[in-house]
């Protein structure tokens, strides 16, 4: 019912974006997944807490920090295959943070402007 009312509101559609990101992990509620409220956004990401959990690593059980992340899509707007590829790429970026980390800038990397060479 609520979604139907929101979907008909032209004013709300003009004021809202296409992606909603909500972080609930900062409240220290522990793990678990988030439930995104109904909205007009076709993509919603809810970031939960990171909690230590046992995981299999190279054939051994190790305690690792696990981030709970809930991603929801409106299938009236976004097809399932591109949505699945997006989530797979997002997971890859999160698991391999080096891939998205900006390179460090050292003294020799800084460029000065306005000097003649």
C-alpha positions as a Markdown table, in Angstrom:
| # | Residue | x | y | z |
|---|---|---|---|---|
| 1 | Unk | 0.0 | 0.0 | 0.0 |
| 2 | Unk | 2.7 | 2.5 | 1.0 |
| 3 | Unk | 4.8 | 1.7 | -2.1 |
| 4 | Unk | 1.7 | 2.3 | -4.3 |
| 5 | Unk | 1.1 | 5.7 | -2.8 |
| 6 | Unk | 4.8 | 6.7 | -3.1 |
| 7 | Unk | 5.0 | 5.5 | -6.7 |
| 8 | Unk | 2.1 | 7.7 | -7.7 |
| 9 | Unk | 3.6 | 10.9 | -6.2 |
| 10 | Unk | 5.3 | 12.8 | -9.1 |
| 11 | Unk | 6.7 | 15.3 | -6.6 |
| 12 | Unk | 8.4 | 12.6 | -4.6 |
| 13 | Unk | 9.9 | 11.0 | -7.7 |
| 14 | Unk | 11.4 | 14.4 | -8.7 |
| 15 | Unk | 12.9 | 14.9 | -5.2 |
| 16 | Unk | 14.4 | 11.4 | -4.8 |
| 17 | Unk | 17.5 | 9.9 | -6.4 |
| 18 | Unk | 18.1 | 6.5 | -7.8 |
| 19 | Unk | 20.2 | 5.0 | -5.0 |
| 20 | Unk | 19.7 | 4.8 | -1.3 |
| 21 | Unk | 22.6 | 3.9 | 1.1 |
| 22 | Unk | 21.9 | 3.4 | 4.8 |
| 23 | Unk | 24.4 | 2.4 | 7.4 |
| 24 | Unk | 23.0 | 0.6 | 10.5 |
| 25 | Unk | 26.2 | -1.0 | 11.7 |
| 26 | Unk | 27.3 | 2.1 | 13.7 |
| 27 | Unk | 24.6 | 1.4 | 16.3 |
| 28 | Unk | 26.5 | -1.6 | 17.6 |
| 29 | Unk | 23.6 | -3.9 | 17.1 |
| 30 | Unk | 25.9 | -6.6 | 15.9 |
| 31 | Unk | 25.5 | -8.7 | 12.8 |
| 32 | Unk | 22.5 | -9.4 | 10.7 |
| 33 | Unk | 21.0 | -8.0 | 7.6 |
| 34 | Unk | 19.2 | -4.8 | 7.1 |
| 35 | Unk | 15.7 | -4.4 | 5.8 |
| 36 | Unk | 15.4 | -1.4 | 3.5 |
| 37 | Unk | 12.1 | 0.5 | 3.8 |
| 38 | Unk | 9.9 | 0.7 | 0.7 |
| 39 | Unk | 11.0 | 3.6 | -1.4 |
| 40 | Unk | 11.2 | 4.9 | -4.9 |
| 41 | Unk | 14.9 | 4.1 | -5.3 |
| 42 | Unk | 15.5 | 1.1 | -7.6 |
| 43 | Unk | 18.8 | 0.3 | -5.8 |
| 44 | Unk | 19.1 | 0.2 | -2.0 |
| 45 | Unk | 22.3 | -0.7 | 0.0 |
| 46 | Unk | 22.1 | -1.3 | 3.7 |
| 47 | Unk | 25.4 | -1.6 | 5.5 |
| 48 | Unk | 25.3 | -3.6 | 8.7 |
| 49 | Unk | 27.9 | -4.2 | 11.3 |
| 50 | Unk | 31.2 | -6.1 | 11.0 |
| 51 | Unk | 31.4 | -9.0 | 13.4 |
| 52 | Unk | 34.1 | -11.7 | 13.9 |
| 53 | Unk | 32.9 | -15.1 | 12.6 |
| 54 | Unk | 34.5 | -18.4 | 11.8 |
| 55 | Unk | 35.3 | -18.8 | 8.1 |
| 56 | Unk | 37.2 | -21.5 | 6.1 |
| 57 | Unk | 40.5 | -20.0 | 4.8 |
| 58 | Unk | 42.9 | -22.3 | 2.9 |
| 59 | Unk | 41.3 | -25.4 | 4.4 |
| 60 | Unk | 41.5 | -24.1 | 8.0 |
| 61 | Unk | 38.9 | -22.5 | 10.2 |
| 62 | Unk | 39.9 | -18.9 | 11.1 |
| 63 | Unk | 38.0 | -16.0 | 12.8 |
| 64 | Unk | 37.5 | -13.2 | 10.3 |
| 65 | Unk | 35.6 | -9.9 | 10.3 |
| 66 | Unk | 32.5 | -10.3 | 8.2 |
| 67 | Unk | 30.5 | -7.3 | 7.0 |
| 68 | Unk | 26.8 | -7.6 | 6.6 |
| 69 | Unk | 25.6 | -5.9 | 3.5 |
| 70 | Unk | 22.1 | -6.0 | 2.1 |
| 71 | Unk | 21.5 | -5.0 | -1.5 |
| 72 | Unk | 17.9 | -4.7 | -2.9 |
| 73 | Unk | 16.8 | -4.0 | -6.4 |
| 74 | Unk | 13.5 | -3.0 | -8.0 |
| 75 | Unk | 13.1 | -5.7 | -10.7 |
| 76 | Unk | 10.6 | -3.4 | -12.5 |
| 77 | Unk | 13.6 | -1.1 | -13.2 |
| 78 | Unk | 16.7 | -3.3 | -13.0 |
| 79 | Unk | 17.2 | -6.7 | -14.6 |
| 80 | Unk | 18.5 | -9.5 | -12.4 |
| 81 | Unk | 21.6 | -10.4 | -14.4 |
| 82 | Unk | 23.2 | -6.9 | -14.3 |
| 83 | Unk | 22.1 | -6.6 | -10.6 |
| 84 | Unk | 24.0 | -9.9 | -9.8 |
| 85 | Unk | 27.1 | -8.7 | -11.7 |
| 86 | Unk | 27.0 | -5.4 | -9.7 |
| 87 | Unk | 26.8 | -7.3 | -6.4 |
| 88 | Unk | 29.6 | -9.7 | -7.4 |
| 89 | Unk | 31.8 | -6.7 | -8.3 |
| 90 | Unk | 30.9 | -4.9 | -5.1 |
| 91 | Unk | 31.9 | -8.0 | -3.1 |
| 92 | Unk | 35.2 | -8.2 | -5.0 |
| 93 | Unk | 36.0 | -4.6 | -4.2 |
| 94 | Unk | 35.1 | -5.0 | -0.5 |
| 95 | Unk | 37.1 | -8.2 | -0.2 |
| 96 | Unk | 40.1 | -6.8 | -2.0 |
| 97 | Unk | 40.4 | -3.3 | -0.8 |
| 98 | Unk | 43.8 | -2.9 | -2.4 |
| 99 | Unk | 42.0 | -2.8 | -5.8 |
| 100 | Unk | 40.2 | 0.5 | -4.9 |
| 101 | Unk | 42.7 | 2.1 | -2.7 |
| 102 | Unk | 44.2 | 5.3 | -4.1 |
| 103 | Unk | 48.0 | 5.2 | -4.6 |
| 104 | Unk | 50.0 | 6.9 | -1.9 |
| 105 | Unk | 51.5 | 10.3 | -2.8 |
| 106 | Unk | 55.1 | 10.6 | -1.8 |
| 107 | Unk | 57.3 | 13.7 | -1.9 |
| 108 | Unk | 58.6 | 12.8 | -5.4 |
| 109 | Unk | 55.1 | 12.3 | -6.7 |
| 110 | Unk | 53.9 | 15.8 | -5.9 |
| 111 | Unk | 53.7 | 18.2 | -8.9 |
| 112 | Unk | 54.2 | 21.9 | -8.5 |
| 113 | Unk | 52.4 | 24.3 | -10.6 |
| 114 | Unk | 53.6 | 27.5 | -12.0 |
| 115 | Unk | 57.3 | 26.6 | -12.2 |
| 116 | Unk | 59.4 | 26.6 | -15.3 |
| 117 | Unk | 61.3 | 23.4 | -16.1 |
